[in-house]
């Protein structure tokens, strides 16, 4: 789909306009674009570079510097395994392994049917209920090491 | 619109009598040891006020300090009061807040900025998230007072994107305060105006460092730069900038309200006030605790934390995140403040405290932090970019029990090189977890050395 007719690009254009086409709003624009598209594709990055009159290399450089920006599409569901210190000493490594084995993907990957993306986070700031995973933006506290997906496996389709 | 301190008091009184007629059931039982042993200043409103309702904050004395400042104090008076309080930066560095404010206020400039550092990246730390989520107006009030004292009319709050609720509540708080004229142009007809905007981070630990944070707000990669020039001379977009942590700003309104001398009576001689710690790991009671500086680790772990989980044996407590160290049992009577933690090769950091029991392997913990620093290193300077990766690989050898005595010497040497030659705080403190575990748990390293 061309950028002229795609509604998502219209929404992005609106967001850029709201920020006054300021070069310094690059991070805000990238955050909005990821919200609209779910990820930052090469075409999207080129579009942003053009609208903010920035070199594409600069936009690409910033997009790849920050962990939260994803350059590939995500699955329909996503699980974020927290690997912060408190989660780590309570066995987050095991949780990650279990999920990796169950779906045959590595952290950062997406299943071939695009049902699930598996990600890790440095710390989601809920250390008092460690270990935690975040399933589709919902925090799951005190996750079981043996059966980390017990109540969510069914919803992953 | 609220245009004077009298109107503010009137609103507070009105709401207060309304609340007295319609009492709310307390949501938490605060009579257990976990709460009674705490001194709450930063967290005084946590769980008590509705963070989405500015009037509730005002009823509990909110914005009274800002109006008092605008009504009867000069910028110099404010700075003097903060200096008397002895407040030090709660982000971890511990630099005296009053001095920092003074240096920004002294610089002549048309444009100055106040930035609140809400990029709480240390794994195991969630104090700032709690403050921003449960009492967002307190942060705004502290920033506005700082703006008045330093002569700045614009503030930014830099929050990590992992904290969506904090972003939502602060955005709402800014809207509400602006609508009531508590933020914006000509606050309380004093001639002083102050606006606050939110900037989202995007997941880079290094952006907690001042110069990297500014590079990020300016829309670039979060690369730190050499200091000087300091932020007070050359900060955001080249203008003088004051950067303080969330918890530091949350201390300001209480100090103005009760006086710097009151604050000074709490805590220790060189570290006054309280500190919020995030207690987690293998301990019975986890959560946020606010205690006077100088409280011992033993009190934190046993009296408040209830001791180690599942009846296992305490081994170490980790403080200061990836820049800190592991403190062993024999030092549990240490009175926690900025200096004492440094003496034992750890640091205050932002306040994460993680308890480990005898099942934890200290070399593995050191490797965990080194791996964190290696992947979060921004790559600008070589000692940090290459050094942290080399150190991780060396630690791997110890874990696999394949290290040699030469590796051990090399490990210690490389730690010192990375520490003394890195550009910013990330690299300069990255070896701390290794150095502190070598100091207190050397036998675990020696166990990783293979016999010839």
Contacts between the chains, C-beta under 8 A, distances in Angstrom:
chain1	res1	chain2	res2	distance
A	22	B	219	7.8
A	23	B	219	6.2
A	24	B	217	7.7
A	24	B	218	5.2
A	24	B	219	4.0
A	24	B	237	8.0
A	25	B	219	6.2
A	26	B	219	3.8
A	26	B	220	7.4
A	27	B	199	7.3
A	27	B	200	6.8
A	27	B	201	8.0
A	27	B	202	6.0
A	27	B	216	6.6
A	27	B	219	5.6
A	28	B	199	7.5
A	28	B	200	6.9
A	30	B	202	7.0
A	31	B	161	7.0
A	31	B	200	5.5
A	31	B	202	6.5
A	58	B	220	7.7
A	61	B	221	6.0
A	62	B	219	7.4
A	62	B	220	6.3
A	62	B	221	5.6
A	65	B	204	6.5
A	65	B	221	4.2
A	65	B	222	6.7
A	65	B	378	7.6
A	66	B	201	7.6
A	66	B	202	3.5
A	66	B	203	5.1
A	66	B	204	5.1
A	66	B	222	7.6
A	67	B	202	7.3
A	67	B	203	3.5
A	67	B	204	6.5
A	68	B	161	5.2
A	68	B	162	7.9
A	68	B	201	8.0
A	68	B	202	4.4
A	68	B	203	3.7
A	69	B	202	5.9
A	69	B	203	7.8
A	83	B	123	7.7
A	84	B	123	3.4
A	84	B	124	5.7
A	85	B	123	4.5
A	85	B	124	3.9
A	85	B	280	8.0
A	85	B	281	7.5
A	85	B	318	6.6
A	85	B	321	7.5
A	85	B	352	7.1
A	85	B	354	5.0
A	85	B	368	7.2
A	85	B	369	7.8
A	86	B	123	7.5
A	86	B	124	5.2
A	86	B	280	4.0
A	86	B	281	5.3
A	86	B	286	8.0
A	86	B	354	5.5
A	88	B	123	7.7
A	88	B	368	5.7
A	89	B	281	5.7
A	89	B	282	6.6
A	89	B	354	6.8
A	89	B	356	5.8
A	89	B	360	5.9
A	89	B	365	7.5
A	90	B	281	7.5
A	90	B	282	7.3
A	121	B	162	6.5
A	122	B	121	6.9
A	122	B	123	5.6
A	122	B	203	7.7
A	122	B	205	6.6
A	122	B	372	7.0
A	122	B	376	7.5
A	123	B	121	7.3
A	123	B	122	7.2
A	123	B	123	3.7
A	123	B	124	6.6
A	123	B	125	7.4
A	123	B	126	7.9
A	123	B	162	7.6
A	124	B	162	5.7
A	125	B	120	6.7
A	125	B	125	7.5
A	125	B	126	3.8
A	125	B	129	4.4
A	125	B	162	6.7
A	125	B	163	6.5
A	126	B	126	6.7
A	127	B	123	7.9
A	127	B	124	5.4
A	127	B	125	7.6
A	127	B	126	5.8
A	127	B	278	6.0
A	127	B	280	3.8
A	127	B	281	7.9
A	127	B	286	7.1
A	127	B	352	7.3
A	127	B	354	7.6
A	128	B	126	7.7
A	128	B	278	7.4
A	128	B	279	7.4
A	128	B	280	5.3
A	128	B	286	3.6
A	128	B	287	4.6
A	128	B	288	7.7
A	129	B	286	7.4
A	130	B	280	6.1
A	130	B	281	7.7
A	130	B	286	7.8
A	137	B	164	7.7
